[in-house]
Amino acid sequence: MKTNMNRDGGNLTVSLEGRLDTTTAPELEAELRPALKDGVTNLTIDLKKLEYVSSAGLRVLLSAQKIMNRQGEMTVRNVGSAIMDVFEVTGFVDLLNIED
């Protein structure tokens, strides 16, 4: 999986490409946690190029959402149909702020 992070003041945009699974989820978490501690108040996660998400990937997204609930807001954008199916089946559509 490829991760691209762009920071502009309190705004952080994270673009994911490939597969967010048991192998790549710990890598994303290791990058994301320290980035969120540095005054981020608005987190945008762009899933336009994400092909697959596993339960390990969902856990990282949920963890980021919990952090952002305390310090700002998180938005998930450009969710493809396969990923949206996973979000719907798992109930994540009710937990995440998802935009087109």
N, C-alpha and C positions, 0 to 999 in steps of 0.2 A: 504494500500500500504506500502511496505517496501522500505526504501531508504538506500543505502550504499554509503558513501562518502570516497574516498581514496585520500589523498593529498601527492604529492611528489614534493617539491619545488613549481614552478609555475604551475604545472600540477594538475588538479583536475578531478577525474573520479567519476561520479555519476551513480550508477546502480539502476534501478527502477524495482520493482516487484509488480504485481497485477494490480490495476486499478488507472489511473490518471484521476480523475473526480472532480466534484464540491466539494466533501468532502475532498479529499486528495490534490488537487492543492494548496490551501492556505498553507497547512502544508509544501509542497515541497518548495514553494516560501519563506516561513519563514526561512527555512534551507539554501536555496541556495543563497539568496541575501547577507547575511553577509559573507558567504564563498567566494563569488566572489570579495568582497571588499578588500581582504587580499592578493593582489599581484598575483592573478591567471591570467596567460596569455594563458593557453591552457585548455579548458574545453571539456571533453568527456562525453557524456551521452549515457549510455549503456541501450538499451531497450529490451535486449534478453528475459527477463521474464515479460515484460509489456504486459498485455492482452487487455487493453482497454484505449483509450484516448478520453476525451470529449473536448468541446470547452474551458472549463476552463483550462484543461491541456495544450491545444495548446497555450493559452495565456501565461502560465508560460514559455513554451519553447521559444516563441517569445520574451518575456521579457529578458530571459537569452541570446538569440542571440543578441539582441540590446546592452546589456551590453558588451558582448564579442566582438562585432564589434568595440567598442571603445578601448578595452584593450588587444585584442589578437584574438584567434580564437576558434570556437566551432565546434565539430564534433559529429554527432549522429550515433551510431553504432548498429548493430544487430537488425535492424527493421524487425519485423515479417510482414507477408502479410496483416493481418487485420489492423495493424497500418499504414503500407505503403499505403493501400487503402485510409485511412483517410487523410494522407499527400497529396496524389495525388488529391483527390477531393477538398481539401481546398487550394491547391496551395503551400503547405508548402515544396514540393519537390524543389521549386524554391527559397525558403527562407533559407533552412537549408543545411548544408554540410553533406550529408548522405553517409556513407560508409557501405559496407557489413560486 
